[in-house]
Amino acid sequence: MKFIHLSCLKFIFPIIFVTGQQPEIETFAFSDQISALKLKSAAHEKEIAKLLSSSELKPTNFVVPTTPNSLPQPPDFKPEVPPAPYLPVPDYFKVKETSDVPAPAVPPDKEDNPYAEEYAIRESGVDLNGSSSVIEDKSSLVPKTVFARHEGYYFGPLLGFTMPDDGAVRDAGVAGTGKIPYESDIGYFLGLQFGKDFGTVRWEVEYSHQGFDAEGLNHGFEVGIHSFVTRLLLEKEIGDLFDLRAGLGTGVGFITLESNQDFSGESFIYDFAIGANYRFSEKMSLALDYRFFLSAAEDKYDRINSHIFTATAYFDL
C-alpha cells in the first residue's frame, strides 16, 4: 500500500512545480507599472516644487459702489389705479355761533308747538342754516315728490262727454233741399287706448264710441259713432309732475243715424286734441283733454262735428 502512495507522489510533484511557477511575462508587466508610477510621482513633485517657487499672488480689491445713483435704477412702475366712483358731496349746513339773534318768543311748553324744536336750537346758540333769519315756513323742509318719467308702452281707458253740433241727414224724398235737419243733445264718449311714450312724443291707437240723441222735423234720431284712430301727441314738461300736450288723430268711423229710416255709412274722421297730463305715481297718470271731432260728409248725412271732453287714465307697462 505504501508503495502505491509513493508511486503517485512522483507524478504529483512535477505537476505542482509546473503549475506553481509565475509566468515571466506577468513579472515584466508588474515591473513596468512600478516604473510608470515612479515617473508620475516624480512629475507631480516637480509640479509642486514649481508652484511653491512662484511669487505670491496679489489679492484683488473688489470695490462695491455705495452711491445709489451709480447703480442702474429700474424704471418707475406705478400700477394703474382705476378712478374711484363719483360720489356727490353732501350739502352740509354751515354751523356758526350766534349770540345776537333772539330766540322765538313762544317757549316750547306745548307738544303741538311747531317752533319747539327751533326754540331749543336757538337756546343752544347754534344756527343750523347759517343765517340770522327765523324759519317760518316748515313746509320748505319737506322733500318734494318726484316721479321719473316712464318711456315705454302704456294703455288706458277714457271717459267723457260730447257736445255735437247740429246737422242734417239726406233724403231724396224730401222736397226742396232734400235734407232733414236735426238738433243734437249732449252725449257720452268712452274708449280704450294703447300706445308708446318716447319721452316728449306719444304715439297711440284708440277705439272709441260716442252716442247722442237728436231731434228733427217730426223725426227723432239715435246717433252712434264707432271710431278707430291713430294719434300723435307732443308733450311739454311743466314742472316735475305736470305736462302740457297737443296732438292730431286720424282714422275711420262707422256712423249710424237711426230713425224711421236708417242713415248709416263710413267716413274718414279727424280730431285735434289739447290738454294736460298729471302723474300720480311711477306707473299711473291722468290726462284731461279737449278734442274737436269732425267726419267727412257722405251720401246719407252731412259732416258731423263734435266738441269732446275726456279724462284718460294711463297705466305704464
KOLFI-580169 format. One line per 4 residues: their letters; for each residue x, y, z of C-alpha. Coordinates in nm, 2 decimals. Each point is the difference from the previous one (the first is absolute). Last residue first. Layout:
// residues N
A	X:Y:Z ~ ...;
// end
This chain:
// residues 317
LDFY	-9.65:9.86:-1.88 ~ -0.10:0.35:0.10 ~ -0.36:0.06:0.10 ~ -0.16:0.32:-0.14;
ATAT	-0.34:0.12:0.12 ~ -0.18:0.22:-0.26 ~ -0.25:0.27:0.07 ~ -0.19:0.14:-0.31;
FIHS	-0.18:0.31:-0.12 ~ -0.13:-0.03:-0.36 ~ -0.13:0.28:-0.22 ~ -0.17:-0.16:-0.30;
NIRD	-0.04:0.06:-0.38 ~ -0.18:-0.23:-0.23 ~ 0.01:0.07:-0.37 ~ -0.33:-0.05:-0.18;
YKDE	-0.18:-0.33:-0.03 ~ -0.12:-0.27:-0.25 ~ 0.24:0.06:-0.29 ~ 0.30:0.06:0.22;
AASL	0.16:0.29:0.17 ~ 0.34:-0.04:0.16 ~ 0.03:-0.01:0.38 ~ 0.09:0.25:0.26;
FFRY	0.12:-0.01:0.36 ~ 0.14:0.29:0.20 ~ 0.16:-0.14:0.31 ~ 0.06:0.13:0.35;
DLAL	0.22:-0.20:0.23 ~ 0.05:-0.09:0.37 ~ 0.28:-0.25:0.06 ~ 0.06:-0.22:0.31;
SMKE	0.32:-0.18:0.08 ~ 0.10:-0.34:0.14 ~ 0.32:-0.21:0.02 ~ 0.25:0.20:0.20;
SFRY	-0.28:0.18:0.19 ~ -0.26:0.28:-0.04 ~ 0.13:0.15:-0.33 ~ -0.20:0.29:-0.14;
NAGI	-0.08:0.04:-0.37 ~ -0.14:0.31:-0.18 ~ -0.21:0.07:-0.30 ~ -0.03:0.07:-0.37;
AFDY	-0.15:-0.22:-0.26 ~ -0.09:0.04:-0.37 ~ -0.22:-0.28:-0.15 ~ -0.05:-0.15:-0.34;
IFSE	-0.24:-0.25:-0.16 ~ -0.02:-0.17:-0.33 ~ -0.35:-0.12:-0.06 ~ -0.21:-0.32:0.00;
GSFD	-0.38:-0.01:-0.04 ~ -0.34:-0.01:0.17 ~ -0.33:0.18:-0.04 ~ -0.27:-0.26:0.09;
QNSE	-0.36:0.12:-0.04 ~ -0.27:0.04:0.27 ~ 0.30:0.13:0.20 ~ 0.35:-0.13:0.02;
LTIF	0.32:0.20:-0.07 ~ 0.30:-0.24:-0.02 ~ 0.36:0.10:-0.05 ~ 0.30:-0.24:-0.04;
GVGT	0.30:0.22:0.04 ~ 0.35:-0.02:-0.16 ~ 0.33:0.14:0.11 ~ 0.18:0.32:0.09;
GLGA	0.14:0.16:0.31 ~ 0.19:0.32:0.07 ~ 0.18:0.10:0.32 ~ 0.06:0.25:0.28;
RLDF	0.15:-0.04:0.34 ~ 0.08:0.18:0.33 ~ 0.18:-0.20:0.26 ~ 0.00:0.00:0.39;
LDGI	0.19:-0.21:0.25 ~ 0.35:0.16:0.01 ~ -0.09:0.34:-0.13 ~ -0.15:0.09:-0.33;
EKEL	0.12:-0.27:-0.24 ~ -0.10:0.05:-0.36 ~ -0.18:-0.28:-0.18 ~ -0.06:-0.07:-0.38;
LLRT	-0.27:-0.25:-0.09 ~ -0.05:-0.21:-0.31 ~ -0.33:-0.19:-0.04 ~ -0.13:-0.31:-0.17;
VFSH	-0.38:-0.03:-0.01 ~ -0.27:-0.27:-0.02 ~ -0.34:0.17:0.06 ~ -0.35:-0.14:0.06;
IGVE	-0.25:0.28:-0.03 ~ -0.36:-0.04:0.12 ~ -0.29:0.23:-0.06 ~ -0.36:-0.06:0.11;
FGHN	-0.24:0.22:-0.19 ~ -0.35:0.13:0.06 ~ -0.21:0.12:-0.30 ~ -0.30:0.23:-0.04;
LGEA	0.25:0.28:-0.10 ~ 0.32:-0.12:0.17 ~ 0.11:-0.07:0.35 ~ 0.33:-0.15:0.09;
DFGQ	0.14:-0.26:0.24 ~ 0.36:-0.07:0.09 ~ 0.26:-0.27:-0.03 ~ 0.37:-0.01:0.00;
HSYE	0.22:-0.31:-0.03 ~ 0.37:-0.02:0.01 ~ 0.29:-0.23:-0.11 ~ 0.34:0.15:0.02;
VEWR	0.35:-0.03:-0.13 ~ 0.29:0.18:0.16 ~ 0.33:0.19:-0.08 ~ 0.13:0.22:0.27;
VTGF	0.29:0.25:-0.04 ~ 0.20:0.18:0.27 ~ 0.16:-0.32:0.15 ~ -0.08:-0.27:-0.25;
DKGF	-0.33:-0.11:0.16 ~ -0.17:-0.29:-0.17 ~ -0.36:-0.07:-0.06 ~ -0.33:-0.18:0.09;
QLGL	-0.33:0.18:0.05 ~ -0.35:-0.10:0.09 ~ -0.33:0.18:-0.05 ~ -0.29:0.20:0.14;
FYGI	-0.21:0.30:-0.10 ~ -0.35:0.10:0.11 ~ -0.26:0.23:-0.15 ~ -0.12:0.36:0.02;
DSEY	-0.30:0.06:-0.23 ~ 0.00:0.06:-0.37 ~ -0.25:0.21:-0.21 ~ -0.10:-0.16:-0.33;
PIKG	-0.04:0.10:-0.37 ~ -0.17:-0.22:-0.25 ~ 0.16:0.05:-0.34 ~ -0.13:-0.02:-0.36;
TGAV	0.04:0.38:-0.04 ~ -0.36:0.05:-0.14 ~ -0.22:-0.29:0.04 ~ 0.10:-0.29:0.21;
GADR	0.00:-0.34:-0.18 ~ 0.38:0.03:-0.08 ~ 0.08:-0.03:0.37 ~ 0.32:0.14:0.14;
VAGD	0.07:0.03:0.37 ~ 0.07:0.32:0.17 ~ 0.22:0.15:0.27 ~ 0.00:0.19:0.33;
DPMT	0.34:0.01:0.18 ~ 0.10:-0.28:0.23 ~ 0.08:0.05:0.37 ~ 0.17:-0.32:0.11;
FGLL	0.06:-0.14:0.35 ~ 0.29:-0.18:0.16 ~ 0.17:-0.33:0.08 ~ 0.34:-0.14:-0.10;
PGFY	0.16:-0.34:0.08 ~ 0.38:-0.04:0.01 ~ 0.29:-0.17:-0.16 ~ 0.38:0.05:0.03;
YGEH	0.32:-0.09:-0.18 ~ 0.34:0.16:0.06 ~ 0.16:0.30:0.15 ~ -0.11:0.07:0.35;
RAFV	0.08:0.34:0.15 ~ 0.17:-0.03:0.34 ~ -0.23:0.09:0.29 ~ 0.09:0.30:0.22;
TKPV	-0.15:0.05:0.35 ~ 0.15:0.31:0.16 ~ 0.19:-0.02:0.32 ~ -0.15:0.17:0.31;
LSSK	0.23:0.27:0.13 ~ -0.18:0.28:-0.19 ~ -0.33:-0.10:0.18 ~ 0.14:0.14:0.32;
DEIV	-0.05:0.35:-0.11 ~ 0.10:0.25:0.27 ~ 0.37:-0.09:0.04 ~ 0.15:0.29:0.20;
SSSG	0.25:0.22:-0.18 ~ 0.36:0.03:0.13 ~ 0.15:-0.22:-0.26 ~ 0.23:-0.31:-0.01;
NLDV	-0.29:-0.25:-0.02 ~ 0.10:-0.18:0.32 ~ 0.03:0.30:0.23 ~ 0.15:-0.11:0.33;
GSER	-0.04:0.19:0.33 ~ -0.16:-0.29:0.19 ~ -0.31:0.22:0.06 ~ -0.04:0.04:-0.37;
IAYE	0.00:-0.38:-0.05 ~ -0.26:-0.05:0.28 ~ -0.23:0.26:-0.15 ~ 0.03:-0.16:-0.35;
EAYP	-0.12:-0.33:0.15 ~ -0.30:0.16:0.17 ~ -0.09:0.22:-0.29 ~ -0.30:-0.21:-0.12;
NDEK	-0.15:0.00:0.35 ~ -0.21:-0.31:0.03 ~ 0.20:-0.14:0.29 ~ -0.06:0.31:0.21;
DPPV	0.25:0.18:0.22 ~ 0.24:0.07:-0.28 ~ 0.04:0.37:0.08 ~ -0.17:0.26:-0.23;
APAP	0.21:0.30:-0.05 ~ 0.22:-0.16:-0.26 ~ 0.37:0.04:0.09 ~ 0.18:0.33:-0.06;
VDST	0.30:0.01:-0.23 ~ 0.29:0.19:0.15 ~ 0.20:-0.30:0.13 ~ 0.03:-0.23:-0.29;
EKVK	0.26:-0.27:-0.03 ~ 0.06:-0.14:-0.34 ~ -0.09:-0.32:-0.18 ~ -0.03:0.00:-0.37;
FYDP	-0.23:-0.26:-0.12 ~ 0.15:-0.29:-0.18 ~ -0.08:-0.08:-0.36 ~ 0.13:-0.35:-0.08;
VPLY	0.28:-0.02:-0.26 ~ -0.12:-0.23:-0.28 ~ 0.19:-0.33:-0.02 ~ 0.18:-0.07:-0.32;
PAPP	0.14:-0.35:-0.02 ~ 0.38:-0.01:0.07 ~ 0.21:0.01:-0.31 ~ 0.18:-0.33:-0.08;
VEPK	0.35:-0.02:0.14 ~ 0.26:-0.07:-0.26 ~ 0.30:-0.15:0.16 ~ 0.30:0.24:0.02;
FDPP	0.32:-0.14:-0.14 ~ 0.31:0.22:0.02 ~ 0.27:-0.15:-0.21 ~ 0.27:-0.20:0.18;
QPLS	0.29:0.20:0.11 ~ 0.35:-0.07:-0.14 ~ 0.25:0.04:0.28 ~ 0.21:0.31:0.02;
NPTT	-0.30:0.20:0.14 ~ -0.01:-0.21:0.32 ~ 0.36:0.09:0.10 ~ 0.15:-0.29:0.19;
PVVF	0.21:-0.15:-0.28 ~ 0.14:-0.34:0.09 ~ 0.38:0.00:-0.03 ~ 0.15:-0.35:-0.08;
NTPK	0.37:0.01:0.09 ~ 0.17:-0.30:-0.14 ~ 0.26:-0.17:0.21 ~ 0.35:-0.02:-0.13;
LESS	0.13:-0.36:-0.06 ~ 0.34:-0.08:0.16 ~ 0.28:-0.06:-0.24 ~ 0.06:-0.35:-0.15;
SLLK	0.24:-0.25:0.18 ~ -0.28:-0.19:0.16 ~ -0.18:-0.06:-0.32 ~ 0.32:-0.13:-0.17;
AIEK	0.08:-0.23:0.29 ~ -0.35:-0.15:-0.01 ~ 0.03:-0.05:-0.38 ~ 0.34:-0.18:0.05;
EHAA	-0.15:-0.22:0.27 ~ -0.28:-0.10:-0.23 ~ 0.25:-0.09:-0.28 ~ 0.20:-0.22:0.24;
SKLK	-0.32:-0.18:0.11 ~ -0.10:-0.05:-0.36 ~ 0.34:-0.15:-0.08 ~ -0.01:-0.23:0.31;
LASI	-0.35:-0.13:-0.10 ~ 0.12:-0.07:-0.35 ~ 0.30:-0.21:0.14 ~ -0.23:-0.20:0.23;
QDSF	-0.23:-0.07:-0.29 ~ 0.29:-0.12:-0.21 ~ 0.11:-0.23:0.28 ~ -0.34:-0.16:0.01;
AFTE	0.00:-0.06:-0.37 ~ 0.35:-0.17:0.02 ~ -0.12:-0.25:0.26 ~ -0.32:-0.07:-0.20;
IEPQ	0.22:-0.10:-0.30 ~ 0.23:-0.23:0.21 ~ -0.29:-0.22:0.08 ~ -0.04:-0.08:0.37;
QGTV	0.10:-0.37:0.08 ~ -0.26:-0.19:0.21 ~ -0.14:-0.20:-0.29 ~ 0.33:-0.17:-0.10;
FIIP	0.11:-0.07:0.35 ~ -0.34:-0.14:0.10 ~ 0.00:-0.23:-0.30 ~ 0.36:-0.13:0.06;
FIFK	-0.09:-0.07:0.36 ~ -0.32:-0.20:-0.08 ~ 0.16:-0.27:-0.22 ~ 0.27:-0.12:0.24;
LCSL	-0.26:0.02:0.27 ~ -0.21:-0.27:-0.16 ~ 0.28:-0.26:0.02 ~ 0.04:0.08:0.36;
HIFK	-0.36:-0.06:0.08 ~ 0.00:-0.34:-0.18 ~ 0.31:-0.11:0.19 ~ -0.16:0.08:0.32;
M	-0.28:-0.24:-0.08;
// end
